[in-house]
């Protein structure tokens, strides 16, 4: 399985460009340059239409097999730091892989575009190093994407995915349909069921079979029971069979036929004590056949004019059930008519350039649309079921059966439980069918090292990974992706090793490093096996031959501009870092040269070879090395580059990058520095571009600030403060004495209940205002105090008016009396 924090490349990654000890979570490089990361997929998210999505879904994860085998190798690869997927990205991964896979058809015309882009890049000088490196890496990655797909049988990765996707919640599944899909997938893959699934699922099975459930629910319960063998007695089977026969007698839609007939077939397989045979099997057969169309597709009902390829698979499976339940047998002429419909259905099959065949719906309805995976799975299950119950064989082209197997294997490992079930169940049908059993040719590794003297190994298995019958594997030819007219290998038979089950071949001396297309052909030793197995003719597989390149005569020199004589020259050892020190002025030139050859001594031109000059102000310049004869050479004339260098004198660090997909010792090395003395910049000279801000300095932790508060002001003596407090209380004491002298009393306080209440509230409001003044002094701010005082003032006006009105009326009564 791909690592969690690394996004795999869609094809064998480009080697080289490893940084020491800074890239975690990836497989190590085999060289001495540290650890490697994998060039991740494009981070763009494309939103396809429903039609685009349905076709692209067939090819999502197409290259997962290549990535899985590359992870098992310790080859160096291009490094690119990536972050983990976010939750939003995780939801979009399947759709993104589908769109990326669909773009493979565009790559066939990519080579000319890539050459044009490289020319433009070289012309502008690649002022930005970030753009330079990413663009070159992208071009190199895309240049190797235009290759045939590699298909591998079911592996342990599928078993791990099944355990993850079909994990029961609380020991049980959400529905019987999901339970069957999980149990059937485990059964095909040979995976032990987790926990006691029977204890949690069998009660649901018996409950459904004992109730008046819909035909679909009965069908799912019977399918689960066929695997778990729950304790269902014959009486329950008898009741279910009678109910399904009643549904069948009134059936008018294809789904009613499918579920009722399928349920009866399941009862027949699980018990022999229940009568499930159909008395009018030919009538049922013709009722289903009446829903067929001239192109081999089927309608869901007579009232629905739209035909469906998915429905064709259901119809074939239902017809197979009718044949197995028929008593007496079905007329052979009706069966031959259905065989003709199958041939017509296969005339509408769709094909990709890599030999993959699949079925898809012609009418796209967003509400009922099914993708190519489910449609193709339905057809395969219907075809194999119908072929298993007919006496005469169904003749179909072997390349189409093999292409359908490649379709399911090319998907890789689906991320959805339903898709995984469709994939595995369809492969199980192809594994054992009466039409043709496909054989899959695969390679444990498509990257071979000349340095390690790797042998070419080929394995031939069935789709589920079982051994093939006795056969021979012949290498028809092997051609280089550069020159395909002259083969480097022709007509070589691979040697079979019965212990390892591999067919192997020692690579001849004519094979050097590079990318090749190997063309294989399978030949069955027993002619009778040719009627049972499909080999598919010739198979093309891209193979990458890698090796350690030899680097010789590496040197860097400063030349005089006029005569071209060498002023200073120093040798370089490109197997490790160098620290040469050079100086030059604007009237001189800088020359870098070296020779690169393959393990067999041939001159090799890598995908990336460029020199980067980085000024002490972080301004960078990238120059592509050219090749002249057997030597790579780059000459920089500083007189013509002063404007490009923005007239910046000073130190320039030199970094040489050489990398290729087949170069095991790719490198990105500092080779030293050069001190440049350039003339002063004129007034209208271009200015250096602004360098991106250092985010760590802008958003990183700031320096600690040390601050000392000033000492508090000197306080007055305690005695003086207390004396001032006593003087502040003297007016209050005088107020109390005045009240005593005036003879204040409560004789006029209202005695009635209502006036006394208003008088009490009035005095309480005055006390509240005094308390508010105290709180303002202690803690409240001015605005809060004024807000509270406004409410208290309105309250005092109301209760005070009522109190004074009562006193005025009382006083008036006393005067009148």
N, C-alpha and C positions, 0 to 999 in steps of 0.2 A: 504494500500500500504506500502511496506517496506520503512523504513526511508532512507533519501538520504545518510547520512554519516555513516550508519551502514550496514555491509554486513551480511544478516541473515544466520543462520545455516540452513542446509537442513532438520534437524529434531529437535524435542524439545531440547533446549539447556541444558547444564549441569548447575546445580545450584551452587552458591557459588563463592568464590574468588572475592569479590567485594572490590574495593578500595574507600576510602571516598573522595567524591567530586572531583575526577580527571577525570572521564570518562563522557564526555557530549554526547548528542544526542541519548540517549537510554532510554528505559522504566525503571522506578525505581525498586529497590529491595523492597520486602515487609519486609525484616528483618532490623536490625539496623546497618548493615555494609556499608551503603552508597549507591552509585549508581552502576548499573551493566551494562556491555556491552555484546554484543552478540559475541560468537565465530564465526569469519568470515570464509568464504569459503577459500579454498586453493588459493593462489595468482598465482599459476602456470597456464600457458596458454598452452593447448594441441592443436596441429594442426591435426585434424582428416582428413581422406580422405573423398571424396564425399559420398561414400557408408556409412561410419561411421556417417557422419554428418546427412544424410537423416534419419537414424534410430534414432540417438540421438535427433534429432529435435522433435520427437514425445514426448519425455519425458523432454524437457527443462521446467524449472519452475515447475517440478512435485510437489515440496514440498512447493510451495508458499501458498497453503491453510493452511498447518500446521503452517507456520510462521505467517499468518494473524491472526489466532485465538490465537496464543501464545502472540502476541503483545497486545491483548486486556486484558491480565491477568497481575497481578502484582506479578508474581513469580520471585524469584531471579534467576540469571543465571551466567554462567562463564563470566568473564570480559577479554576482549582482545582489546587493543587500536588499532584502524585502521584509515587509512587516507581516504579522499574522493576519488572517482573514478576520474582518469584523463580522458581526452578526448579519448585517445586510448583505455583505459579500457572500457569506455562506449560503444564503437563500438563493443567490443568483448564479452560483457556480455551475450548476447543470445547464442552465440556459446559456451562460457564457461559453462553456465548452462546446455546446452545439453550434453556436455561431462561428466560433473559431474553426471548428472542423469543417463547417460548410464553406469557409473561405479557401479550402484547399484547391477548389477549381480555379480560383483566380491565380494561384501560384504558378500555374503552367506557363503563363505569359510574364512571369516576374523577372526573368533573367535580363531582358532588355531594359526594363525599368530600373533594375538595380545598377546596371552599368551606367545608365544616364545619371542616376543620383550620385554615384561615386565620382563621375567626371565633374559634376557641379560642385561636390564637396571639395575636390582637389583644387578647383578653380578659385573658390572663395577663400581657401587657406584654412578653413576650419578654425575660426577665431575663438569659438567657445569649446573648451575641452569636454565639458559635460555633453554637449550636443555631439561632438565628434565621437566620443567613445560609445554613446548609446546608439547613434546612427550606424556606426560600423558594426557593432554587435548585432543590431537588428538585421542589417543586410546580410551578415554572415549566417545568422540563424535562418533567415528566410531562404537563403540560397540552397540550403540542404533540405528544405521542406518538400520540395517537389520530387517525391519518391513514392514508390509503391508501398502500400500498407502491409504490415506484418500481422498475421493472425496466429493466435496461440490457443490451445484447448483450455478447458476449464481447469483452474488451479486452486491452490489453497487460499488465494486472495478472495475467490468467490465464496469459499466456506466461511472465511472470517466475516465477509460482508453479510452473509446470510444470518449468522449469529447476531450481528449488530442490528440489522434491519428488522428481523423477525423476533426481537426480544419481547416475550409476553409481559404484560403489565399486571403485577399482582398474581402471577402464575397462570393467567388466562389471557385469551385474545379478545379483541373488541367484538368480533363477529365470527360466525362459523366459516364464512367465506375466507376471512383472513387466517383463521386457524388452518383451513385446508391448504392454502397457499404456502404457509410456513411449514406445515408437516410434509407436504409433497416436495418442497425444495430441500428440506433436510434429508428426506428419503433418497432423492436422486443424488445428492452430493455426499451421502454417507456420513452425515453429521448427527451426532447423538443429540437427542432432544434435551433441552435444559429443564430440569425440575420434573415434577410429575404433571405433565400436561393432561394426561388422561383423567386424573381426578378432578381437574377443573373444567374440562371440556365435555366429557361424556354426559354429565347431567344435562347440559344444554342440548346435546344430541337427542337424548331420550325424551326431553321435554318437547322439542320441535316435532319429532316423529309421532308423539302421542297427542298432538294438538292439530287443529284444522289450519295449519300454516299454508302459506302460498307455495306454489310449485318450486320457486327458486329456493326458498328456505329448506324445503324437503330435499331438494337436489344437493344443496351444500351440506346438510346434515348427513346424507348418505355417503357423500364423498369423504367426509371426515371419519365416518364409521368404517369405511373401507381400509383406513390406515390404522386407527386406534383399536378397532375390534371391540367396541363397547358392548355391554351386555344388553343386546336388543333381541327379543324373542321373535319367533316366527309369526305370532299373532300380530305384533306391531308391524312387521313387514307386510302382512296380508292386508291390514287396514291401509297402509301407505300405498300399496300397489293398487288397491281398488280406487283410492282417491286419485291417483295419477292417471289411471285408465279413464276415469270420468272426465278429467281435464282434457285428456287426449281426444276423447270422442267429441268434445265441443270446441276443440282448438281451432283458431282461425289465424293466429299469428305465428311467426317463426319461433319466437321465444317460448310460446306455450308448447309447441312441438319439441323444442330443444330440451326444456327442463323436464317435461313429463317422460319423454323417451329416454333421456339420460338417467332419470331416476329409476326407471324400470330396468335398464341395463345394469345399474349398480346393485339393485336387489337380486337380479339373476346371478351376479358374481359373488354375492355374499351368502346366499342361501339357495338350496335346491328344493326346498319344501313349499315354495310359493309359486303359483302359476302366474307368469308374467308374459307369456308369449302372446303375440297379436294375431287375432283371428283374421282381420282384414288388413294385413300388412301392406298389400299392394295398394289399397285405397289410401292408407296413410302415406305411403311412398309417393303416390301421385299428387296428393294434397301438398306435400312439401315441394315436389318438383314443379308444381304450378306457380310457385313464387320465383322461379329462376328466370334469368334474362338471357338474351342472345349472346351477350359478351361474357358469360360465365359467372356473373354476379347474381346476387339474390336480393329480393325485397323482404322487408320485415313482415309485411302483411299485404293482402290484396288491395286494401284501401290506400296504401302508401305507394305512390308511383316511383319514389326514389330507390335506386338500387345501391347495394353496399358490398364492398369486398369483404369487410369484416363479417357481414351476414352470410357470405358464401362459406366461410369456414364453419360457422355454426350449423349451416344447412348440411354440409358434408358430414359433420359429426353426427347430426340427427339421422341422416340417411344410413350411416353406418350402424347406428343403433337399431333402426328398423330392420335392416338385413339380419342382424344377430338375433332379433326377437321374432323373425318371420316364421310362421308355420302355416302352410308349406313355404318353400323358398320363393324368393322374388324372381320374377321373370328376368332372364339375363338381358333382354333387349332394353329394359329400363335401366339396368346397371351400365350397359354400354352407352346409353344416352348421357348418364352422369359423367362417365369417363370423358366423353367428348366435351362436356361443359368444363371439366378440369383443364383440358388442353386449351380451351378458349380463354379460361381465366389466366393461364400462364402466358398467354399471348400479350396480356396487358401488364405484365410484370415490368418493373422499372430497374434500371441498371446504372451503376457508377463505373468510372473508368478503371477501378482496381479489380473488377470482376465481381463486385458485390451486387446481389439481386435482392429486391425487397418489394413488398406490396404497399400501396397507399390508397387512401380514399380519393376519388376524383372530385367528389362534391364535399367542400369544406363547410361544415356547420359548427359554429363555435359552441353551440349548446350540446351537440352530440358527437363532436369530432373526436376521432381516435387517431393517435399517431401511428407512424409506420411500424413501430415495435409491436403494439397490440394487434394491428391488422395482420401483419405477417405471421405473428404467433397463432392467430385464429386460423389462418389458411393452412399452416403447417400441421396443426393438430387435427383439423378436419381432413386433410389429405392423407395423413398417415393412418388415421382411424378408418377411413373408407378403404384404403388399400389393404388393411389387415383383415377385412371381412369379405373381400372379393376373391374369387378363384382365379381370375385372369389378372395379370400384372398391368400396372399403369405405366405406360412408356412416356417418360419425360427426359429432356436433355440433361445429361449428368452435370454439365457446367452450371445449370440453374439450381440444381439441388446443392451443389458445392457453394455456389454464390449465396444461397440463402443461409447456409451454415456460416459463411464468412461474415454475413450481415450481423448475425447474433454474436459472433465472437468479436467482431470489430467494434461493438459497442463498448467493450471493456467491462467495467463493473458498474452497473447502474446505481444511482443513489436513492432510488425509490424501491420500496418493497414489491409493489405491483410489477414494476419493470423487471426486477430481478427474477420474479416468479415466471413471467412470460419468457424471459431469456432462457432460464434453466429448463423449464418444462418443454419448450420447443426444441432445445438441443437434445433432450432425452428422447423426444419423438424421432429426431433425425438419427440418433444413435442406433436405434433398432426399428427399422421400417422395411417394408417390402418394395419400396420404389428404388432407392439407392442410398447407401450409407456413405457419407462424405468422409474422406481422409484429409487431414490437415497437415501440411508440411510447415514446420517451424524450426527456428534456430534458437538455441539457448543464448547465443550472443551474436549480434550483428556488428560488433566492433572487435576486430582482430588485431593483435599487436605483432608486428614483425620482430620487435625487440624481444618479446617473450616467446616467439616462435609458436604462436597459437595455431591450432588446426581448425579448419572449417568443419563444423559439426552440424548435422541436420537430423531432426527427429520427425517421424511420421506417426501420428496418432489419430484416433477418432476424436470427435468433438468433445467427449467427456474425458479424454486422456488415456483411453485404453490402447493397448498395443495394436498395431496394424497387422494384417496378414503378410506373409512373405512377399517382399517386393524389392526392387532395385531403384536406387536414386542416382540419376545421371545428371551431371552438370553439363548442360548443352553448350553454354558459353558464358563468359564473364567479360564485360566491356566496361571501360572507364566512362565516368559521367562526362569527361571532357571530350574524348574522342571515341564515339561509339561505333565507328566503322571497323576498327581493328580490334578483334577480341584478344584478350591476354590469356584466356584459357578456353579450350574447345574440347568437347566430347570426352569428359572425364567421369568415370564411374566411381562413386564413393564407396568406401569399404565399410561393411556392416560389422558392428561389434555386438554380439548377442548379450554380453553382460551389461553394458551400459545402454543398449538399444539405440545407439547413435550410429549414423552413417557419417564417416569422417574422410577428410582429404587433406593431405599436406600441401600447402600452397607452393607452387613452383616459383622459380627465381624471376619469372616474367612479371610477377605481381609485386608492385611497389606501393608505397603509401598513396592514399587517395580514396575517393569514393567510387564505388563500382556498382553495377547492376548484374547480379548473378541470376541466370535463368536455369531452373531445375525442371526435371521431368520424372514422373513416377511410372514404373513399369511393374505390374503385378506378375509374379512368377507363375501363378496358376490362372489359366484362362477362364476358369469358372468363376473366380473371384471378380472378374471384370463385370459380371452380370449383377453382382451384389454391391460392389464398392465404386465410388466415384472419385477419380484421381484429379480430374480437372485439366489435364493436358499440362502445358508449361506454366510455371510459376516464377514470377520475377520478384526478387527481394533485394533491396539496397543494402550493401555491406560497406563498412568503413574500415579500411586498413590503416592502422596507425603505426607510428614508430618514433624513435628518438632521432631528431635531425642533427646532422653534423654541422657545426658552425666553425668556420675557419677564417683566418686573415682579417679579423675584426680590428679596425683602427679608426682613429679620429684625428684630424689634422687641421691646422690653420694654414691657408694658402695666401700668397700675395696675389692681389687682384690683377696686377698688370701682367706678370710673367707666369703666374700659376705655379711658381716654385713653392716647395714646402717650407714654411717658416717654423712650425712646430708640429710634431706628429707623435702620437702615443698609441700603443697597442691596448686592446681591450680583451678581457676574458668574460665572455657573455654567459658563462656558467654560474657566475656570482655577481654581486654588486661591485661597481667600480667607483673610484673617486678621483678622476683625473681633473686637473686644474689647467685651464687654458685662458688666454687673453687675446683679444682681437679688437681692431677698430673698424670703422665703416668702410675702409678701403681694402679690407681683406675678406676672405671667404672661409667657411667652415665645411669640411668634407667628412662624411661618415660613410664607411664602406665595410662590407663583410660578405662572406660566401655561405650559402645555406644549401645543403645537399641531403638527400634521403639516405637511409641505411644501405641502399644499393648504389650510392654514388651519383644519382641523378640530381640535377639542379631542380629545386622546388620553390615555387612562388606561393607564399602563404596568403591567407585572406587578409590579414592585418599586418602591416609593417609601417610604423610611423614614429617620428621623433617629436617629443614635446619639449618646448623651451618655456620655462616658467620664471618670470621676473620676480624680484623680491617684493614688488608691490602686488603680487598675485595675478598679474596679467599673463595669460598663457597663449602660446602659439603652437599649432600642430602642423607638421609637414609629413606628407606621404613619401615613403622611399620608393624609388623606381629600380628597375632591374635592367642591367646592361650586360648581355652575354650571360656569364655565370656569376656575376657579382651584383649585389644590391648596393646602391650608392645614392647619396643625397648630398648636394652641394648648395649651400646657402650663401648667396652673394649679399653681404650686409649693405652694400651701397644701394641696391635696389629694394632693400627691405627696411630702410630707416623709417619711412613713413608708416609702414605696416607695424613696426615696433614702437611707433609713437615717439620716436627720438628719446626713448628711455635708456639711458646708460646704466651700468651697474651689473650686478650678478644675475646670470640666468642659469637655473638648474636644468640639466639635461636628463631626459627619461626616454628610454627606447622600449618600444612595444612590438613584439613579434608573436603572432598567434594564429592558429589554424585548427580546424576540427580534427585533423589527423596528425597533429604535431603534439607528441607527448611531452616535450620539453618547452612548451610555450612559455614566454616570460614577459614580465613588465619590470624592468630594472632601471634604477638610477645609475648613470654612467659618469657623473661628475658635474662640473659647472664651467661656464665661460664668462669672463669679465669683458663686457662690451663697452667700448668708448665711442659713443655716437655723438654727432654734432648737436649744437643747441637747436631747439625747435623754433621754427619761424612763427610769426604772429598767427597766421591762418592755418597752422598745422593741426591735424585732427587730434583730439584729446583722447586719452585712454578711457575705455568704457568703465562705468561705475561697477565696482565689484559687489556682489551680493553681500548683504550685511550678515555678520556673524550672529546667528540666532542665539548661540550660547551666551554671548556677551550682552545681548539685548534683553533676553528673557531669563537668563540664568540667575543664580543667587548673587546679590550685591554684596559689596564689602561691608563689614560690620562697622557701625558708627558708634564711637565712644563719646559720651556727653556727660558733663558734670553740671548739675543744677547749682544755681547761685545759692549762697547761704541765706536763710530767712532774715528779714529785718528784725532789729532789736525790739522786744516787747517792753511796755511800761511796767513799773513795779506793781505787784499784786495789791498792795495797800491803796495805791492811787485808783486802780480799777474798782475796788470795792467802795471807795469813797464816792466815786462818780455814780455807781449804782444806787447808793443811799440817797444822793441828791435827786436822782431820777424818780425815786418813789415818794418824795416829799409832796408833790402836787396831788398824788392819789390819796395820801393821808389827809391833806387839807380838804379834799372833796368829801371824804367820809365825815370829817368834823362838821362841815357845812350842812350836810344832810341831817346830822344830829341836832344842830342848833335850829334848823328850820322845823323840826318836829315831823319828819316824814313818817307816814303810816300807810296802811293798806285798807283804810275805812271805805274808800270809794271803789275798791276792787269789785267788779260785778259778782253778784251772788247767783244769778241765773246760770244754767248749764251752758247754753250756747254763747252768751257774751263772755263767760269766764273762760271758755275754750279759746275764743279769739284773743282774749287778753293774754292768756298763757302762751299762745303761739307767737304773739307780738313780742313779748319779752324774751322768749326763746330765740326768735329771729335776731334780736339785738345781740344776744349772747353769741349766736353763731357768727355774726359779723365780726365781733371782737376776737373770736377764735380764729377766724379766717385771717385777721391781721397778724395774729401770732404765727400761724402757719406760713404766711408770706415772709415773715422775718426769718423763719427757720429753714424752709425748704422750697416753697413754691416760687415760680417765676411770675412776672407781672401779668402776662397774658392769661395764664391759668387763674390767677387771682381775680382779674377783672371779669372773666367769664363766670366764675362762681358768684362774684358780688352782684352781677346783673340778675341772676336768678333769685338771690336772696333779697335784693332790692324790690323786685316785683312782688315777691311774697310778703314783704313787710308793708308795702303800700296797701295790699288787699286787706290783710288782717288788721293793720293799724287803722284803716278807714272804718272797718266794722266796729272796732273797739271805741274809737272816738265818737262815732255816730251814737253808740249806746250811751256813752257818758253825756253827750249833748242832750239827748232825749230825756235822760234821767234828771239832768239839771233843769231843763225846761219844766218838767212836771213839778219839781220842788218849788220853783218860783211861782208857778200858777196856783199851787196849793197855799 
